[in-house]
């Protein structure tokens, strides 16, 4: 979705870009790159690797929840409802 917004809106997304891109590149991408490679190598056929993936995913999710100001800012910029607190209540 971020890439689509950046493609569609181009230079008019300065605030959005400055907020979203660092989080994606520094927090989300390392996780997705690792687990994409692992998936291609068959890691999800092993129960232990599945548990490792779930543990790391839970850590990533908590790390992203800690960016509540970031989440609120992105919600405001994109004009969507901020569900950060709702998600936290469900956990």
PDB file of N, CA, C and O in Angstrom:
ATOM      1  N   UNK A   1       0.819  -1.187   0.000  1.00  0.00           N
ATOM      2  CA  UNK A   1       0.000   0.000   0.000  1.00  0.00           C
ATOM      3  C   UNK A   1       0.867   1.256   0.000  1.00  0.00           C
ATOM      4  O   UNK A   1       0.562   2.242  -0.671  1.00  0.00           O
ATOM      5  N   UNK A   2       1.951   1.196   0.766  1.00  0.00           N
ATOM      6  CA  UNK A   2       2.843   2.353   0.823  1.00  0.00           C
ATOM      7  C   UNK A   2       3.410   2.662  -0.548  1.00  0.00           C
ATOM      8  O   UNK A   2       3.414   3.815  -0.979  1.00  0.00           O
ATOM      9  N   UNK A   3       3.888   1.635  -1.232  1.00  0.00           N
ATOM     10  CA  UNK A   3       4.446   1.846  -2.573  1.00  0.00           C
ATOM     11  C   UNK A   3       3.397   2.432  -3.513  1.00  0.00           C
ATOM     12  O   UNK A   3       3.696   3.324  -4.307  1.00  0.00           O
ATOM     13  N   UNK A   4       2.181   1.931  -3.423  1.00  0.00           N
ATOM     14  CA  UNK A   4       1.108   2.429  -4.286  1.00  0.00           C
ATOM     15  C   UNK A   4       0.831   3.907  -4.009  1.00  0.00           C
ATOM     16  O   UNK A   4       0.661   4.695  -4.940  1.00  0.00           O
ATOM     17  N   UNK A   5       0.787   4.277  -2.743  1.00  0.00           N
ATOM     18  CA  UNK A   5       0.578   5.688  -2.385  1.00  0.00           C
ATOM     19  C   UNK A   5       1.706   6.539  -2.943  1.00  0.00           C
ATOM     20  O   UNK A   5       1.463   7.602  -3.514  1.00  0.00           O
ATOM     21  N   UNK A   6       2.935   6.076  -2.779  1.00  0.00           N
ATOM     22  CA  UNK A   6       4.083   6.836  -3.285  1.00  0.00           C
ATOM     23  C   UNK A   6       4.044   6.951  -4.804  1.00  0.00           C
ATOM     24  O   UNK A   6       4.341   8.014  -5.349  1.00  0.00           O
ATOM     25  N   UNK A   7       3.685   5.878  -5.493  1.00  0.00           N
ATOM     26  CA  UNK A   7       3.590   5.925  -6.956  1.00  0.00           C
ATOM     27  C   UNK A   7       2.499   6.877  -7.412  1.00  0.00           C
ATOM     28  O   UNK A   7       2.697   7.687  -8.318  1.00  0.00           O
ATOM     29  N   UNK A   8       1.347   6.766  -6.771  1.00  0.00           N
ATOM     30  CA  UNK A   8       0.198   7.564  -7.170  1.00  0.00           C
ATOM     31  C   UNK A   8       0.386   9.043  -6.885  1.00  0.00           C
ATOM     32  O   UNK A   8       0.024   9.887  -7.705  1.00  0.00           O
ATOM     33  N   UNK A   9       0.946   9.360  -5.739  1.00  0.00           N
ATOM     34  CA  UNK A   9       1.005  10.745  -5.284  1.00  0.00           C
ATOM     35  C   UNK A   9       2.342  11.424  -5.527  1.00  0.00           C
ATOM     36  O   UNK A   9       2.427  12.652  -5.489  1.00  0.00           O
ATOM     37  N   UNK A  10       3.382  10.649  -5.773  1.00  0.00           N
ATOM     38  CA  UNK A  10       4.690  11.224  -6.088  1.00  0.00           C
ATOM     39  C   UNK A  10       5.203  12.187  -5.040  1.00  0.00           C
ATOM     40  O   UNK A  10       5.177  11.896  -3.845  1.00  0.00           O
ATOM     41  N   UNK A  11       5.668  13.332  -5.494  1.00  0.00           N
ATOM     42  CA  UNK A  11       6.309  14.312  -4.621  1.00  0.00           C
ATOM     43  C   UNK A  11       5.363  14.951  -3.600  1.00  0.00           C
ATOM     44  O   UNK A  11       5.819  15.590  -2.653  1.00  0.00           O
ATOM     45  N   UNK A  12       4.085  14.787  -3.782  1.00  0.00           N
ATOM     46  CA  UNK A  12       3.151  15.396  -2.825  1.00  0.00           C
ATOM     47  C   UNK A  12       3.066  14.597  -1.526  1.00  0.00           C
ATOM     48  O   UNK A  12       2.305  14.958  -0.628  1.00  0.00           O
ATOM     49  N   UNK A  13       3.830  13.531  -1.419  1.00  0.00           N
ATOM     50  CA  UNK A  13       3.772  12.674  -0.234  1.00  0.00           C
ATOM     51  C   UNK A  13       4.990  12.833   0.672  1.00  0.00           C
ATOM     52  O   UNK A  13       5.394  11.874   1.329  1.00  0.00           O
ATOM     53  N   UNK A  14       5.567  13.997   0.717  1.00  0.00           N
ATOM     54  CA  UNK A  14       6.803  14.205   1.470  1.00  0.00           C
ATOM     55  C   UNK A  14       6.646  13.775   2.922  1.00  0.00           C
ATOM     56  O   UNK A  14       7.468  13.012   3.429  1.00  0.00           O
ATOM     57  N   UNK A  15       5.625  14.240   3.586  1.00  0.00           N
ATOM     58  CA  UNK A  15       5.419  13.903   5.001  1.00  0.00           C
ATOM     59  C   UNK A  15       5.191  12.401   5.183  1.00  0.00           C
ATOM     60  O   UNK A  15       5.745  11.780   6.090  1.00  0.00           O
ATOM     61  N   UNK A  16       4.378  11.841   4.317  1.00  0.00           N
ATOM     62  CA  UNK A  16       4.121  10.403   4.355  1.00  0.00           C
ATOM     63  C   UNK A  16       5.420   9.630   4.123  1.00  0.00           C
ATOM     64  O   UNK A  16       5.725   8.694   4.863  1.00  0.00           O
ATOM     65  N   UNK A  17       6.176  10.012   3.111  1.00  0.00           N
ATOM     66  CA  UNK A  17       7.429   9.332   2.776  1.00  0.00           C
ATOM     67  C   UNK A  17       8.418   9.380   3.929  1.00  0.00           C
ATOM     68  O   UNK A  17       9.047   8.375   4.260  1.00  0.00           O
ATOM     69  N   UNK A  18       8.551  10.538   4.534  1.00  0.00           N
ATOM     70  CA  UNK A  18       9.508  10.702   5.631  1.00  0.00           C
ATOM     71  C   UNK A  18       9.106   9.872   6.846  1.00  0.00           C
ATOM     72  O   UNK A  18       9.949   9.539   7.679  1.00  0.00           O
ATOM     73  N   UNK A  19       7.841   9.543   6.945  1.00  0.00           N
ATOM     74  CA  UNK A  19       7.360   8.751   8.066  1.00  0.00           C
ATOM     75  C   UNK A  19       7.407   7.260   7.747  1.00  0.00           C
ATOM     76  O   UNK A  19       7.903   6.473   8.554  1.00  0.00           O
ATOM     77  N   UNK A  20       6.907   6.869   6.605  1.00  0.00           N
ATOM     78  CA  UNK A  20       6.731   5.451   6.280  1.00  0.00           C
ATOM     79  C   UNK A  20       8.007   4.750   5.829  1.00  0.00           C
ATOM     80  O   UNK A  20       8.276   3.627   6.257  1.00  0.00           O
ATOM     81  N   UNK A  21       8.784   5.381   4.987  1.00  0.00           N
ATOM     82  CA  UNK A  21       9.935   4.703   4.383  1.00  0.00           C
ATOM     83  C   UNK A  21      10.967   4.243   5.411  1.00  0.00           C
ATOM     84  O   UNK A  21      11.406   3.097   5.321  1.00  0.00           O
ATOM     85  N   UNK A  22      11.382   5.060   6.380  1.00  0.00           N
ATOM     86  CA  UNK A  22      12.353   4.551   7.355  1.00  0.00           C
ATOM     87  C   UNK A  22      11.846   3.338   8.145  1.00  0.00           C
ATOM     88  O   UNK A  22      12.607   2.404   8.398  1.00  0.00           O
ATOM     89  N   UNK A  23      10.590   3.347   8.529  1.00  0.00           N
ATOM     90  CA  UNK A  23      10.051   2.205   9.275  1.00  0.00           C
ATOM     91  C   UNK A  23      10.042   0.958   8.392  1.00  0.00           C
ATOM     92  O   UNK A  23      10.411  -0.129   8.837  1.00  0.00           O
ATOM     93  N   UNK A  24       9.623   1.120   7.157  1.00  0.00           N
ATOM     94  CA  UNK A  24       9.604  -0.036   6.260  1.00  0.00           C
ATOM     95  C   UNK A  24      11.005  -0.573   6.009  1.00  0.00           C
ATOM     96  O   UNK A  24      11.227  -1.783   6.073  1.00  0.00           O
ATOM     97  N   UNK A  25      11.945   0.311   5.726  1.00  0.00           N
ATOM     98  CA  UNK A  25      13.302  -0.124   5.385  1.00  0.00           C
ATOM     99  C   UNK A  25      14.094  -0.633   6.586  1.00  0.00           C
ATOM    100  O   UNK A  25      14.868  -1.581   6.452  1.00  0.00           O
ATOM    101  N   UNK A  26      13.917  -0.031   7.735  1.00  0.00           N
ATOM    102  CA  UNK A  26      14.749  -0.372   8.886  1.00  0.00           C
ATOM    103  C   UNK A  26      14.128  -1.410   9.815  1.00  0.00           C
ATOM    104  O   UNK A  26      14.850  -2.081  10.553  1.00  0.00           O
ATOM    105  N   UNK A  27      12.813  -1.553   9.794  1.00  0.00           N
ATOM    106  CA  UNK A  27      12.156  -2.471  10.721  1.00  0.00           C
ATOM    107  C   UNK A  27      11.483  -3.627   9.991  1.00  0.00           C
ATOM    108  O   UNK A  27      11.716  -4.789  10.325  1.00  0.00           O
ATOM    109  N   UNK A  28      10.660  -3.322   9.008  1.00  0.00           N
ATOM    110  CA  UNK A  28       9.885  -4.365   8.348  1.00  0.00           C
ATOM    111  C   UNK A  28      10.727  -5.158   7.350  1.00  0.00           C
ATOM    112  O   UNK A  28      10.664  -6.387   7.332  1.00  0.00           O
ATOM    113  N   UNK A  29      11.505  -4.480   6.527  1.00  0.00           N
ATOM    114  CA  UNK A  29      12.251  -5.164   5.462  1.00  0.00           C
ATOM    115  C   UNK A  29      13.212  -6.235   5.968  1.00  0.00           C
ATOM    116  O   UNK A  29      13.251  -7.311   5.371  1.00  0.00           O
ATOM    117  N   UNK A  30      13.982  -6.016   7.017  1.00  0.00           N
ATOM    118  CA  UNK A  30      14.862  -7.104   7.474  1.00  0.00           C
ATOM    119  C   UNK A  30      14.099  -8.390   7.810  1.00  0.00           C
ATOM    120  O   UNK A  30      14.552  -9.491   7.495  1.00  0.00           O
ATOM    121  N   UNK A  31      12.950  -8.239   8.444  1.00  0.00           N
ATOM    122  CA  UNK A  31      12.122  -9.404   8.777  1.00  0.00           C
ATOM    123  C   UNK A  31      11.602 -10.083   7.513  1.00  0.00           C
ATOM    124  O   UNK A  31      11.729 -11.297   7.359  1.00  0.00           O
ATOM    125  N   UNK A  32      11.018  -9.302   6.615  1.00  0.00           N
ATOM    126  CA  UNK A  32      10.426  -9.909   5.419  1.00  0.00           C
ATOM    127  C   UNK A  32      11.496 -10.508   4.509  1.00  0.00           C
ATOM    128  O   UNK A  32      11.272 -11.558   3.907  1.00  0.00           O
ATOM    129  N   UNK A  33      12.653  -9.858   4.400  1.00  0.00           N
ATOM    130  CA  UNK A  33      13.728 -10.399   3.560  1.00  0.00           C
ATOM    131  C   UNK A  33      14.209 -11.742   4.110  1.00  0.00           C
ATOM    132  O   UNK A  33      14.381 -12.706   3.364  1.00  0.00           O
ATOM    133  N   UNK A  34      14.423 -11.787   5.416  1.00  0.00           N
ATOM    134  CA  UNK A  34      14.884 -13.035   6.036  1.00  0.00           C
ATOM    135  C   UNK A  34      13.890 -14.159   5.802  1.00  0.00           C
ATOM    136  O   UNK A  34      14.256 -15.242   5.346  1.00  0.00           O
ATOM    137  N   UNK A  35      12.619 -13.890   6.120  1.00  0.00           N
ATOM    138  CA  UNK A  35      11.638 -14.963   6.061  1.00  0.00           C
ATOM    139  C   UNK A  35      11.210 -15.303   4.644  1.00  0.00           C
ATOM    140  O   UNK A  35      10.703 -16.399   4.405  1.00  0.00           O
ATOM    141  N   UNK A  36      11.397 -14.412   3.718  1.00  0.00           N
ATOM    142  CA  UNK A  36      11.160 -14.763   2.314  1.00  0.00           C
ATOM    143  C   UNK A  36      12.205 -15.791   1.873  1.00  0.00           C
ATOM    144  O   UNK A  36      11.872 -16.807   1.264  1.00  0.00           O
ATOM    145  N   UNK A  37      13.477 -15.510   2.191  1.00  0.00           N
ATOM    146  CA  UNK A  37      14.555 -16.460   1.856  1.00  0.00           C
ATOM    147  C   UNK A  37      14.315 -17.812   2.540  1.00  0.00           C
ATOM    148  O   UNK A  37      14.442 -18.870   1.925  1.00  0.00           O
ATOM    149  N   UNK A  38      13.967 -17.746   3.822  1.00  0.00           N
ATOM    150  CA  UNK A  38      13.732 -18.981   4.575  1.00  0.00           C
ATOM    151  C   UNK A  38      12.568 -19.773   3.975  1.00  0.00           C
ATOM    152  O   UNK A  38      12.631 -20.998   3.877  1.00  0.00           O
ATOM    153  N   UNK A  39      11.527 -19.080   3.583  1.00  0.00           N
ATOM    154  CA  UNK A  39      10.363 -19.734   2.987  1.00  0.00           C
ATOM    155  C   UNK A  39      10.747 -20.451   1.693  1.00  0.00           C
ATOM    156  O   UNK A  39      10.346 -21.592   1.465  1.00  0.00           O
ATOM    157  N   UNK A  40      11.521 -19.778   0.855  1.00  0.00           N
ATOM    158  CA  UNK A  40      11.965 -20.389  -0.394  1.00  0.00           C
ATOM    159  C   UNK A  40      12.829 -21.622  -0.146  1.00  0.00           C
ATOM    160  O   UNK A  40      12.867 -22.537  -0.968  1.00  0.00           O
ATOM    161  N   UNK A  41      13.522 -21.639   0.993  1.00  0.00           N
ATOM    162  CA  UNK A  41      14.379 -22.769   1.346  1.00  0.00           C
ATOM    163  C   UNK A  41      13.602 -23.876   2.060  1.00  0.00           C
ATOM    164  O   UNK A  41      14.186 -24.885   2.455  1.00  0.00           O
ATOM    165  N   UNK A  42      12.285 -23.694   2.229  1.00  0.00           N
ATOM    166  CA  UNK A  42      11.460 -24.736   2.832  1.00  0.00           C
ATOM    167  C   UNK A  42      11.344 -24.693   4.338  1.00  0.00           C
ATOM    168  O   UNK A  42      10.952 -25.684   4.956  1.00  0.00           O
ATOM    169  N   UNK A  43      11.673 -23.576   4.937  1.00  0.00           N
ATOM    170  CA  UNK A  43      11.675 -23.475   6.402  1.00  0.00           C
ATOM    171  C   UNK A  43      10.322 -23.778   7.026  1.00  0.00           C
ATOM    172  O   UNK A  43      10.267 -24.305   8.137  1.00  0.00           O
ATOM    173  N   UNK A  44       9.243 -23.462   6.347  1.00  0.00           N
ATOM    174  CA  UNK A  44       7.926 -23.633   6.952  1.00  0.00           C
ATOM    175  C   UNK A  44       7.446 -25.083   6.971  1.00  0.00           C
ATOM    176  O   UNK A  44       6.358 -25.376   7.467  1.00  0.00           O
ATOM    177  N   UNK A  45       8.249 -25.974   6.435  1.00  0.00           N
ATOM    178  CA  UNK A  45       7.936 -27.401   6.537  1.00  0.00           C
ATOM    179  C   UNK A  45       8.379 -27.951   7.896  1.00  0.00           C
ATOM    180  O   UNK A  45       7.988 -29.053   8.280  1.00  0.00           O
ATOM    181  N   UNK A  46       9.190 -27.185   8.615  1.00  0.00           N
ATOM    182  CA  UNK A  46       9.704 -27.612   9.922  1.00  0.00           C
ATOM    183  C   UNK A  46       8.967 -26.861  11.025  1.00  0.00           C
ATOM    184  O   UNK A  46       8.901 -25.632  11.013  1.00  0.00           O
ATOM    185  N   UNK A  47       8.417 -27.603  11.969  1.00  0.00           N
ATOM    186  CA  UNK A  47       7.647 -26.998  13.056  1.00  0.00           C
ATOM    187  C   UNK A  47       8.492 -26.017  13.881  1.00  0.00           C
ATOM    188  O   UNK A  47       7.996 -24.965  14.285  1.00  0.00           O
ATOM    189  N   UNK A  48       9.745 -26.351  14.130  1.00  0.00           N
ATOM    190  CA  UNK A  48      10.612 -25.467  14.921  1.00  0.00           C
ATOM    191  C   UNK A  48      10.821 -24.127  14.210  1.00  0.00           C
ATOM    192  O   UNK A  48      10.843 -23.077  14.852  1.00  0.00           O
ATOM    193  N   UNK A  49      10.971 -24.167  12.915  1.00  0.00           N
ATOM    194  CA  UNK A  49      11.165 -22.927  12.147  1.00  0.00           C
ATOM    195  C   UNK A  49       9.880 -22.114  12.120  1.00  0.00           C
ATOM    196  O   UNK A  49       9.921 -20.883  12.135  1.00  0.00           O
ATOM    197  N   UNK A  50       8.735 -22.796  12.079  1.00  0.00           N
ATOM    198  CA  UNK A  50       7.447 -22.091  12.147  1.00  0.00           C
ATOM    199  C   UNK A  50       7.306 -21.374  13.484  1.00  0.00           C
ATOM    200  O   UNK A  50       6.843 -20.235  13.535  1.00  0.00           O
ATOM    201  N   UNK A  51       7.703 -22.035  14.563  1.00  0.00           N
ATOM    202  CA  UNK A  51       7.648 -21.397  15.884  1.00  0.00           C
ATOM    203  C   UNK A  51       8.589 -20.199  15.946  1.00  0.00           C
ATOM    204  O   UNK A  51       8.246 -19.165  16.519  1.00  0.00           O
ATOM    205  N   UNK A  52       9.777 -20.339  15.354  1.00  0.00           N
ATOM    206  CA  UNK A  52      10.732 -19.221  15.315  1.00  0.00           C
ATOM    207  C   UNK A  52      10.136 -18.037  14.540  1.00  0.00           C
ATOM    208  O   UNK A  52      10.239 -16.888  14.969  1.00  0.00           O
ATOM    209  N   UNK A  53       9.515 -18.336  13.398  1.00  0.00           N
ATOM    210  CA  UNK A  53       8.866 -17.294  12.605  1.00  0.00           C
ATOM    211  C   UNK A  53       7.801 -16.583  13.438  1.00  0.00           C
ATOM    212  O   UNK A  53       7.753 -15.353  13.460  1.00  0.00           O
ATOM    213  N   UNK A  54       6.957 -17.336  14.112  1.00  0.00           N
ATOM    214  CA  UNK A  54       5.884 -16.736  14.915  1.00  0.00           C
ATOM    215  C   UNK A  54       6.439 -15.877  16.046  1.00  0.00           C
ATOM    216  O   UNK A  54       5.907 -14.804  16.332  1.00  0.00           O
ATOM    217  N   UNK A  55       7.513 -16.347  16.693  1.00  0.00           N
ATOM    218  CA  UNK A  55       8.140 -15.540  17.753  1.00  0.00           C
ATOM    219  C   UNK A  55       8.662 -14.224  17.194  1.00  0.00           C
ATOM    220  O   UNK A  55       8.429 -13.159  17.767  1.00  0.00           O
ATOM    221  N   UNK A  56       9.371 -14.306  16.071  1.00  0.00           N
ATOM    222  CA  UNK A  56       9.927 -13.093  15.470  1.00  0.00           C
ATOM    223  C   UNK A  56       8.823 -12.174  14.957  1.00  0.00           C
ATOM    224  O   UNK A  56       8.946 -10.952  15.043  1.00  0.00           O
ATOM    225  N   UNK A  57       7.756 -12.744  14.429  1.00  0.00           N
ATOM    226  CA  UNK A  57       6.626 -11.929  13.979  1.00  0.00           C
ATOM    227  C   UNK A  57       5.987 -11.201  15.154  1.00  0.00           C
ATOM    228  O   UNK A  57       5.640 -10.026  15.035  1.00  0.00           O
ATOM    229  N   UNK A  58       5.828 -11.876  16.276  1.00  0.00           N
ATOM    230  CA  UNK A  58       5.255 -11.239  17.472  1.00  0.00           C
ATOM    231  C   UNK A  58       6.143 -10.085  17.940  1.00  0.00           C
ATOM    232  O   UNK A  58       5.638  -9.045  18.362  1.00  0.00           O
ATOM    233  N   UNK A  59       7.445 -10.264  17.867  1.00  0.00           N
ATOM    234  CA  UNK A  59       8.378  -9.191  18.246  1.00  0.00           C
ATOM    235  C   UNK A  59       8.234  -8.019  17.285  1.00  0.00           C
ATOM    236  O   UNK A  59       8.192  -6.867  17.718  1.00  0.00           O
ATOM    237  N   UNK A  60       8.157  -8.297  15.994  1.00  0.00           N
ATOM    238  CA  UNK A  60       7.981  -7.242  14.995  1.00  0.00           C
ATOM    239  C   UNK A  60       6.671  -6.498  15.226  1.00  0.00           C
ATOM    240  O   UNK A  60       6.634  -5.269  15.174  1.00  0.00           O
ATOM    241  N   UNK A  61       5.602  -7.238  15.480  1.00  0.00           N
ATOM    242  CA  UNK A  61       4.302  -6.598  15.708  1.00  0.00           C
ATOM    243  C   UNK A  61       4.352  -5.687  16.927  1.00  0.00           C
ATOM    244  O   UNK A  61       3.818  -4.579  16.894  1.00  0.00           O
ATOM    245  N   UNK A  62       4.980  -6.139  17.989  1.00  0.00           N
ATOM    246  CA  UNK A  62       5.078  -5.304  19.188  1.00  0.00           C
ATOM    247  C   UNK A  62       5.929  -4.070  18.915  1.00  0.00           C
ATOM    248  O   UNK A  62       5.607  -2.973  19.372  1.00  0.00           O
ATOM    249  N   UNK A  63       7.009  -4.252  18.173  1.00  0.00           N
ATOM    250  CA  UNK A  63       7.861  -3.116  17.823  1.00  0.00           C
ATOM    251  C   UNK A  63       7.076  -2.085  17.015  1.00  0.00           C
ATOM    252  O   UNK A  63       7.217  -0.883  17.240  1.00  0.00           O
ATOM    253  N   UNK A  64       6.261  -2.543  16.086  1.00  0.00           N
ATOM    254  CA  UNK A  64       5.450  -1.619  15.290  1.00  0.00           C
ATOM    255  C   UNK A  64       4.367  -0.963  16.141  1.00  0.00           C
ATOM    256  O   UNK A  64       4.037   0.202  15.920  1.00  0.00           O
ATOM    257  N   UNK A  65       3.815  -1.683  17.099  1.00  0.00           N
ATOM    258  CA  UNK A  65       2.825  -1.077  18.002  1.00  0.00           C
ATOM    259  C   UNK A  65       3.461   0.027  18.847  1.00  0.00           C
ATOM    260  O   UNK A  65       2.791   0.988  19.224  1.00  0.00           O
ATOM    261  N   UNK A  66       4.726  -0.112  19.136  1.00  0.00           N
ATOM    262  CA  UNK A  66       5.428   0.905  19.912  1.00  0.00           C
ATOM    263  C   UNK A  66       5.562   2.215  19.147  1.00  0.00           C
ATOM    264  O   UNK A  66       5.910   3.245  19.726  1.00  0.00           O
ATOM    265  N   UNK A  67       5.291   2.176  17.875  1.00  0.00           N
ATOM    266  CA  UNK A  67       5.325   3.379  17.041  1.00  0.00           C
ATOM    267  C   UNK A  67       3.937   3.998  16.986  1.00  0.00           C
ATOM    268  O   UNK A  67       3.481   4.385  15.910  1.00  0.00           O
ATOM    269  N   UNK A  68       3.256   4.100  18.122  1.00  0.00           N
ATOM    270  CA  UNK A  68       1.875   4.584  18.103  1.00  0.00           C
ATOM    271  C   UNK A  68       1.771   5.990  17.525  1.00  0.00           C
ATOM    272  O   UNK A  68       0.805   6.289  16.822  1.00  0.00           O
ATOM    273  N   UNK A  69       2.729   6.852  17.799  1.00  0.00           N
ATOM    274  CA  UNK A  69       2.698   8.193  17.198  1.00  0.00           C
ATOM    275  C   UNK A  69       2.852   8.094  15.686  1.00  0.00           C
ATOM    276  O   UNK A  69       2.193   8.817  14.940  1.00  0.00           O
ATOM    277  N   UNK A  70       3.714   7.209  15.245  1.00  0.00           N
ATOM    278  CA  UNK A  70       3.909   6.957  13.812  1.00  0.00           C
ATOM    279  C   UNK A  70       2.605   6.463  13.193  1.00  0.00           C
ATOM    280  O   UNK A  70       2.192   6.942  12.137  1.00  0.00           O
ATOM    281  N   UNK A  71       1.961   5.503  13.854  1.00  0.00           N
ATOM    282  CA  UNK A  71       0.705   4.952  13.336  1.00  0.00           C
ATOM    283  C   UNK A  71      -0.372   6.027  13.252  1.00  0.00           C
ATOM    284  O   UNK A  71      -1.105   6.106  12.266  1.00  0.00           O
ATOM    285  N   UNK A  72      -0.463   6.846  14.282  1.00  0.00           N
ATOM    286  CA  UNK A  72      -1.464   7.920  14.285  1.00  0.00           C
ATOM    287  C   UNK A  72      -1.182   8.927  13.161  1.00  0.00           C
ATOM    288  O   UNK A  72      -2.097   9.399  12.487  1.00  0.00           O
ATOM    289  N   UNK A  73       0.096   9.241  12.979  1.00  0.00           N
ATOM    290  CA  UNK A  73       0.468  10.193  11.942  1.00  0.00           C
ATOM    291  C   UNK A  73       0.133   9.640  10.556  1.00  0.00           C
ATOM    292  O   UNK A  73      -0.407  10.359   9.715  1.00  0.00           O
ATOM    293  N   UNK A  74       0.448   8.369  10.315  1.00  0.00           N
ATOM    294  CA  UNK A  74       0.125   7.785   9.011  1.00  0.00           C
ATOM    295  C   UNK A  74      -1.386   7.733   8.793  1.00  0.00           C
ATOM    296  O   UNK A  74      -1.867   7.982   7.687  1.00  0.00           O
ATOM    297  N   UNK A  75      -2.123   7.412   9.834  1.00  0.00           N
ATOM    298  CA  UNK A  75      -3.586   7.389   9.715  1.00  0.00           C
ATOM    299  C   UNK A  75      -4.108   8.774   9.359  1.00  0.00           C
ATOM    300  O   UNK A  75      -4.986   8.924   8.509  1.00  0.00           O
ATOM    301  N   UNK A  76      -3.557   9.778  10.018  1.00  0.00           N
ATOM    302  CA  UNK A  76      -3.981  11.154   9.745  1.00  0.00           C
ATOM    303  C   UNK A  76      -3.628  11.561   8.314  1.00  0.00           C
ATOM    304  O   UNK A  76      -4.453  12.141   7.608  1.00  0.00           O
ATOM    305  N   UNK A  77      -2.413  11.259   7.894  1.00  0.00           N
ATOM    306  CA  UNK A  77      -1.963  11.640   6.554  1.00  0.00           C
ATOM    307  C   UNK A  77      -2.812  10.966   5.484  1.00  0.00           C
ATOM    308  O   UNK A  77      -3.191  11.594   4.495  1.00  0.00           O
ATOM    309  N   UNK A  78      -3.108   9.684   5.685  1.00  0.00           N
ATOM    310  CA  UNK A  78      -3.824   8.930   4.669  1.00  0.00           C
ATOM    311  C   UNK A  78      -5.331   9.037   4.787  1.00  0.00           C
ATOM    312  O   UNK A  78      -6.062   8.583   3.906  1.00  0.00           O
ATOM    313  N   UNK A  79      -5.807   9.644   5.889  1.00  0.00           N
ATOM    314  CA  UNK A  79      -7.241   9.836   6.050  1.00  0.00           C
ATOM    315  C   UNK A  79      -7.996   8.578   6.421  1.00  0.00           C
ATOM    316  O   UNK A  79      -9.169   8.431   6.080  1.00  0.00           O
ATOM    317  N   UNK A  80      -7.322   7.655   7.129  1.00  0.00           N
ATOM    318  CA  UNK A  80      -7.993   6.433   7.575  1.00  0.00           C
ATOM    319  C   UNK A  80      -8.033   6.407   9.097  1.00  0.00           C
ATOM    320  O   UNK A  80      -7.335   7.171   9.765  1.00  0.00           O
ATOM    321  N   UNK A  81      -8.859   5.520   9.630  1.00  0.00           N
ATOM    322  CA  UNK A  81      -9.002   5.397  11.075  1.00  0.00           C
ATOM    323  C   UNK A  81      -7.751   4.759  11.673  1.00  0.00           C
ATOM    324  O   UNK A  81      -7.224   3.790  11.126  1.00  0.00           O
ATOM    325  N   UNK A  82      -7.281   5.292  12.779  1.00  0.00           N
ATOM    326  CA  UNK A  82      -6.144   4.721  13.499  1.00  0.00           C
ATOM    327  C   UNK A  82      -6.658   3.596  14.392  1.00  0.00           C
ATOM    328  O   UNK A  82      -7.428   3.836  15.322  1.00  0.00           O
ATOM    329  N   UNK A  83      -6.236   2.386  14.109  1.00  0.00           N
ATOM    330  CA  UNK A  83      -6.702   1.216  14.858  1.00  0.00           C
ATOM    331  C   UNK A  83      -5.676   0.721  15.868  1.00  0.00           C
ATOM    332  O   UNK A  83      -5.826  -0.375  16.408  1.00  0.00           O
ATOM    333  N   UNK A  84      -4.643   1.501  16.131  1.00  0.00           N
ATOM    334  CA  UNK A  84      -3.572   1.078  17.032  1.00  0.00           C
ATOM    335  C   UNK A  84      -4.106   0.653  18.385  1.00  0.00           C
ATOM    336  O   UNK A  84      -3.784  -0.441  18.849  1.00  0.00           O
ATOM    337  N   UNK A  85      -4.900   1.469  19.023  1.00  0.00           N
ATOM    338  CA  UNK A  85      -5.393   1.140  20.355  1.00  0.00           C
ATOM    339  C   UNK A  85      -6.372  -0.022  20.325  1.00  0.00           C
ATOM    340  O   UNK A  85      -6.404  -0.822  21.260  1.00  0.00           O
ATOM    341  N   UNK A  86      -7.162  -0.131  19.282  1.00  0.00           N
ATOM    342  CA  UNK A  86      -8.088  -1.241  19.146  1.00  0.00           C
ATOM    343  C   UNK A  86      -7.318  -2.561  19.063  1.00  0.00           C
ATOM    344  O   UNK A  86      -7.675  -3.533  19.729  1.00  0.00           O
ATOM    345  N   UNK A  87      -6.274  -2.595  18.254  1.00  0.00           N
ATOM    346  CA  UNK A  87      -5.469  -3.806  18.117  1.00  0.00           C
ATOM    347  C   UNK A  87      -4.823  -4.171  19.444  1.00  0.00           C
ATOM    348  O   UNK A  87      -4.776  -5.349  19.796  1.00  0.00           O
ATOM    349  N   UNK A  88      -4.334  -3.212  20.173  1.00  0.00           N
ATOM    350  CA  UNK A  88      -3.693  -3.461  21.454  1.00  0.00           C
ATOM    351  C   UNK A  88      -4.696  -4.063  22.441  1.00  0.00           C
ATOM    352  O   UNK A  88      -4.336  -4.933  23.235  1.00  0.00           O
ATOM    353  N   UNK A  89      -5.930  -3.614  22.398  1.00  0.00           N
ATOM    354  CA  UNK A  89      -6.958  -4.107  23.310  1.00  0.00           C
ATOM    355  C   UNK A  89      -7.306  -5.553  22.992  1.00  0.00           C
ATOM    356  O   UNK A  89      -7.684  -6.307  23.889  1.00  0.00           O
ATOM    357  N   UNK A  90      -7.185  -5.949  21.741  1.00  0.00           N
ATOM    358  CA  UNK A  90      -7.541  -7.308  21.348  1.00  0.00           C
ATOM    359  C   UNK A  90      -6.456  -8.324  21.668  1.00  0.00           C
ATOM    360  O   UNK A  90      -6.735  -9.521  21.746  1.00  0.00           O
ATOM    361  N   UNK A  91      -5.228  -7.867  21.855  1.00  0.00           N
ATOM    362  CA  UNK A  91      -4.097  -8.781  22.066  1.00  0.00           C
ATOM    363  C   UNK A  91      -4.165  -9.447  23.387  1.00  0.00           C
ATOM    364  O   UNK A  91      -3.291 -10.246  23.722  1.00  0.00           O
TER     365      UNK A  91
END
